[in-house]
Amino acid sequence: AQKITQTQPGMFVQEKEAVTLDCTYDTSDPSYGLFWYKQPSSGEMIFLIYQGSYDQQNATEGRYSLNFQKARKSANLVISASQLGDSAMYFCAMRDRMDSNYQLIWGAGTKLIIKP
Amino acid sequence: NAGVTQTPKFRVLKTGQSMTLLCAQDMNHEYMYWYRQDPGMGLRLIHYSVGEGTTAKGEVPDGYNVSRLKKQNFLLGLESAAPSQTSVYFCASSYSSAPLNNEQFFGPGTRLTVL
């Protein structure tokens, strides 16, 4: 069965340091996509980055990059030069073709707190 | 372009009361979703719709009903609210779910408390 695991319930990181948020996934479908969303304290869900299973390179979007290790089934989010505004919940999600309507499967999230 | 909007933002119900949450999107998206978010858990899919006039059950559909009479609107109903339905409810929409990289766009959420 499809599954997303985020093993870090919470993290504290010093401002300006890089941070890695872990995400492992499980699927038997060779074709799948991985998403990261940010949820600030205001509550809205903000899409950050996407990685496809057949993408040749790791995805990057500004200060966000995805450390995609297919053999390990991990898709860790890396935030470079962290800022106070990065404090939020971060969710990893996956979509594959096992579900007939390609629904997103969500991890439990990691709460990131950036210290000044 | 408002994106995805939800009404109301907050609501307090007594056990047994009913209510309807309204979701509207102006992006001409085919797919719409209702999720609930509880502390320590990721989003769980309640119901979804792949087009006007269609609905389907998600992971946690019991106690909820939905309707998609217009493409831009997706309604979530609680017929007889229970304290276990205290949660934050998110509506989302997407152009489709295929190809795999179609992201979902989220509304701001509705915080519901059932006493």
Contacts between the chains, C-beta under 8 A, distances in Angstrom:
chain1	res1	chain2	res2	distance
A	4	B	42	7.3
A	9	B	40	7.6
A	31	B	100	6.8
A	32	B	100	6.6
A	33	B	100	3.7
A	33	B	101	5.4
A	35	B	103	6.6
A	43	B	88	7.1
A	43	B	108	6.3
A	43	B	109	4.8
A	44	B	106	6.4
A	44	B	107	8.0
A	44	B	108	5.3
A	44	B	109	7.0
A	45	B	90	6.6
A	45	B	92	7.6
A	45	B	106	3.9
A	47	B	103	4.7
A	47	B	104	7.6
A	47	B	105	7.6
A	50	B	101	5.2
A	50	B	103	6.7
A	52	B	100	6.3
A	52	B	101	6.0
A	91	B	42	5.9
A	91	B	43	7.2
A	93	B	42	7.7
A	93	B	43	7.9
A	95	B	97	7.0
A	95	B	100	5.4
A	96	B	100	7.4
A	97	B	100	7.7
A	101	B	48	7.1
A	101	B	50	6.2
A	101	B	56	7.0
A	101	B	97	5.7
A	102	B	97	3.7
A	102	B	98	5.5
A	102	B	100	6.8
A	103	B	45	6.1
A	103	B	48	7.1
A	103	B	58	7.2
A	103	B	97	6.9
A	104	B	43	7.8
A	104	B	45	7.7
A	104	B	104	6.5
A	106	B	42	3.3
A	106	B	43	4.5
A	106	B	44	7.6
A	107	B	42	5.2
A	108	B	40	6.3
A	108	B	41	5.7
A	108	B	42	4.9
A	109	B	42	5.9
